[in-house]
Structure formats: structure tokens, C-alpha cells
């Protein structure tokens, strides 16, 4: 889907036709969009193919006067096994042409457009828009991190009631999400440092914007690392709890087996077809039961004293 976004004092507004220096935003590109990009705008096909790669790392490069910038943005997935992940957002610009390409429809881009309208944000140049998109991606990382933290707390509450495989698997899925977040944020930070050091554009940079991007990126990285450490510690703790519970169960079963073995052993000895002192005693059965009961109760008392139950 292709949209033309024109920049004015009231923010980014949708336009029916393309104008110079307007933003061409394309999400889930169709075959027609691909033809428009490669044939009408003459964007290098290698750039388009790189953006299509879901695992493409953040970077900046230049070819035939075209700038290619790839950054990773957070994406809320419909897959329960991976509720949050990151996808590449490709930005290609040259002179008066600015194009963003994403092969997924994300909340971030829609929110960014509405945010510019609410705050009446003016876009100064192409790199200014890139930095604002990078800032917006960091903010959305933080938003999704809060949702991840809420899911961790929910899984933790369920695990306190009963340790089930479903809750443990949910924690494993969230841990995978955090790994994607941390990796993408590191790549975005490297990209930001490279953009900041571009000498030809340095004078046009808004230093307040640079500072905001730097702060939000670092905060998102720190929060991702904190949640990842908490989740790792929680997983280790529950692994220890599960192991300890298994040891307790095995200890109890072993104790019960030993106690049950006492009357079984006595019954086996007196059940042999050989003479014994009680074969002619009319109360022999009750005597054997009494001895078995006394020895079993003694065994239970000793195991209780040793905290085996």
C-alpha cells in the first residue's frame, strides 16, 4: 500500500499525488508498488531486495547518489509463540525523493504520522525525518517492553499457583522476544552513531533531536537488558524450584516404599512353608500384624524426625 505524505506546518498530511520532497510510505508492497519503485523512481533493485530480507541488519550505504538506510522497528506479531519481534524498515532517498519501505504493516508508522499532526512537527530535511523515525522506533520499543513486562508478571503469578508447561513456555517465548529487541537496538545504535558522524550533513542536524534519539535508544537498550536479566533469573529460579520439588517427591516415594517393605518382608518370612514358632498359635496372624504395625509406625516416626515427609 502506497501513501504520499506532504510536509507542512500542521505535520504530515496525506496527498493524492506525489510532490517534491514529500514522503512516499509503502507498507506490504504489491507488484505494482515494486514496479513503481524500480521503474519510475529507479531505486536500485539491490536496495529493494535487501529491505525484503527479514533478517537484514541496520546499516547505511550509498549507491549512484541514493542513500539506503535500514533500521529495525518493533512489530507486534499475531504468532503466540513470538508475540513481539522486529522487522526492517528501509529508507531510500535522493535529492527530492524520499521513500520508506516496510514489508509489514506496523503500528509505529501510523502513530508517527498522527503524532506529527498532533504536535505540528515540521520535517526539515531527509536526515531529520530519518532521525525522527529512529526516535519513534525507540519509543515504540519502550511501549512494547512494558507489555512484555506485564506478560512476565502474569506468567509469574500463574507459576506461583501451579507450575505448568504453558507458563514456562510463555516465559521462553518472551525471552526470545527480548533477544530480538536487544539485538535490534544495538544495531540501531550503531546506525545512529554513523548517521551522527556524517560530516556533510552535520550542520543540518538538530542537536536537541540527536540528544533525544540518543537518550531514548539507551533507555530502550537498558530496559531490554534489565527485563532480559530478570527473566533469565526467574527461569533459573523456577528451574531450581522444579528440581527441588522433584527431589522432595522422590524422597517421599522412597520413604513410603521402605515403610511398605517392612510388613511385606515380615509377611514373606512367616509365609514360608517351613516350621516357625507361630504355626500352631491361634493368635499368630494378629501377632504378626501387630509386629508389622509397630515396626511400620516406628519407621514413619523416624522418617518424620528426619523430615523425609
N, C-alpha and C positions, 0 to 999 in steps of 0.2 A: 504494500500500500504506500502510495507516494503522496506527500503533502508539501506544499510550498508555504513557508513561514516568512513573513516580511517583518523586518525590524523597524519599530517606531517608538515614540515616547511612551506609549502605553504597553510596551512589551512586544512579544512575538505574537503576531496575528496571522491567521490563515488567509492565503491568497489563492485565487483560481488560476493565475498564470505566474510563470517564473519572472522575477525581476532581478537585475544585477545585485549581487551581494545578499540575496535572500538565501534562506536555509532550505535545502531540499532534504526532507526527512523521509527515509524509506525504511519501513519495517515489513518483515516477511516478504521480500521482493519476489514478484512474479516474473515470468518470462518476458513480459512486456517491460517491466521495470529494468530488468537486466539489459534488454536491447537499448533502452533509453540511456542507461549509464555508459555502456560500452560504445555505442554507435553515435549517439547525439552529443553526449558530453565528452566522449573519447577518453574516459577513465582507463588507465592501464588494466588489462584483464588480470594480470598477476595480483594487483591490489584487491580486486573483487574476489578472487579465489582465496586469498589469504584471510579475508574477512569471513568467508563462508566456513572456514575451519573453526570448529567449536573449541578446539584446544589452543588456538593462537594466543601467543603471549603479548603483553603490552609492549609497544615499541613505536618509534617514529623513523620514517625514512623518506627520501625524496627521489623522484624519477621524472625526467622530462618536465620539470617545473611543477609537478604535482607533489603535494605533501600527503603522506599517508600516516595517520595516527590511529593506533589500535589501543583501546583501553578496555579493561574488564569492568562490567557493571553487574550489580546483583540482580538475580532473577528468581521469582517465586514460582517454583515448579509444581505441576499437578501430580507428579510422581510421589507417592507416600514414602518411598524408600530414599528419596533425595528431595526433601521439601524446599530447600534453598540451594541455589548454585550460582554460578556466574557465567555470563556469555560475553563474547567480544562485541564491542561497538566500534565500527570502523568509521573514521572521519577522513574524507578526501577533499582537498580544496586547492584551488589555483586561481589567482587573480580575483575575479568576481564570482567564482563558482564555489559553493560550499555544500558538501553532501555528507550526510550521515547514513550509514547502512547498518542495520541490525536484523539478523535472521530470526529474531524472536520479538514478540510484542511485549514490551515491559512497562511496568507502572512508572518507572523513573522518567522516561521521556515525556509522557503525557503530563506528569506532575510538573516537570521543569517548564513546559510551555505555560501552564496555568500560573506557576509561581512568578514568571516574568511579567505576566499580566497583572497579578495582584500587587506586585511591588514596583510596577512600572520601570522595569530594568531595561537599560539601553545597552545593546551589544556594540562595542567599539570596533572590533575587527575579528578576523577569523580565530586568532590565538586567544582572544578574550572569550569567545564562545567556547573554545576547547577547554579553557581553564574553568569556566562556569559549569560545563558538563562534568568535568572531573570533580569539582566541588559537590555537585548534586549527587554524583555516584557515591561519594564518601558519606554523605548524609543518609542515603538510602541503605548503605551498608550498616550504618548505626541503627536505622529503623528495623531492619531485618534481624540484627543481632539481638535487639530487645525481644523480638518474637521467638528467636531461638532460646533465649534465656527463660522465657515463660514456659516453653515446651520442656525445657530441662527441669524446671521446678515441678511441673505437672507429673513428669515421669518419676521424679524423686518422691513425690507424695504417694504415687501408686506403689512404688517399690517399698516404701515404709510399711504399707499394709500387707503386701504379699509380693514376693519376688517371683515375677513371671518372665517368660522369654520375650513376650511382646514389649514390655517396658525396657528390657535390656537392649533389644533390637532397636527400639526408638532412640535410645541414647547413642547407639553405634551410628545410626543414620545422621543424627545431629553432629556427631563428631566428624563425620565425613564432610558435612556442610561447612563446618568451621575450618577444615583443612583447605577447602576451595577458597573460602573467604581470605584466609591468611596469605595463601599463595598469590591470589589476585591483587590484594592490597600491596604486597611487596612489589609486584610488577608495576602497579600504578604509581607507586612512589618513585621507582627508578625512572619511569616515563616523565613524571613531573619534574624531577631534577634535570633531565635532559632538556625539556622544554624551557625551563627557567634559565638554562645556560646558553640558549640560542642568542648569540651576540647581535644578529641583525634585527631581532625583534625586541631586544631587551628594553629599549627606550619606550616602547609602546605598552609594556606590561603595567598593570595596576598593582602596585606593591601591596596594597591592602588585600586585594584579591589573592595574590601569591601567599600572603601570610595566612589567610583563611583556608586556602586549599591545604597548605602545609599542616595547619593545626587539625583540620578535620581528618586528613589522611593518617596522621599519627594517632589521633584518638581512636579511629576505627581499627587501626592495627593493634593498639594496646588492648582495646576491648575484646577483639578477636582472640588475642593471646591469653587474656585473663579467663575468658569463658572456656577456651580450649584446655587450659590448665585445670580449671575447676572440674570440667567434665572428665578429664583423664584421671584426676584424683578420685572422683566419685566412682568411676568404673573400677579402679583398683580397690577401693573400699568395699564395693559390693562383691567383687570377686573374692576378697578375703572373707566377707560375711558368708557367702555361699560355701566356700571351702570349710569354714568353721562349722556351719550348720551340718554339712555332710559328716564331718568328724564326730559331732555330737550324736547324730543319728546312728552312725556305725558303732559308736561306743555303747549306746543304749541297746542296740540289737545284739551286740556281743555279750553284754551283761545278761540280757534275757535268755540268750542261748545257753550260757553257763548255768544259770539258775534252773532252767528246764532240764539240763543234762543231769542234775543231781537225782531227782526222782526216777528219771529214765535209767540211770546206772544202777540204782538200788533195785528197781523192778527187774532189771535184766539179770542181776546176780541171784535174786531169790526166785526168779522164774526158771532157772536151770533145772533140768531133770536129774538132780543129784540130791543126796540127803543133806539137810540143814537143820538147825536147831528149832525151826518153827514149822516143820512139815506136818507135825501132829498136833500143833497148838490151835485150838478153835478160834483164838483171837489173833492169829498170825497176820491176817490181812490188815487188821486195824493197827497192829504194832508197826508193820512196815509203812503204812500210810502216815502214822504219827511221826516215825523217824524221818521219813521223806519231807513231811511238812516242816518239822523243826529245822532240818538242815537247809531247806529252801528259804525259810524265813530268816535264818542266820545269814545266808548268802545275800538276801535282799538288804538286810541291815548293814552288812559290811560294805556293799556297793554304794548304799546311800551315804555312808560315812565318808567314802572316797569320792563322793559327788559324781558317780557314774550314771545317775538318773537325773 
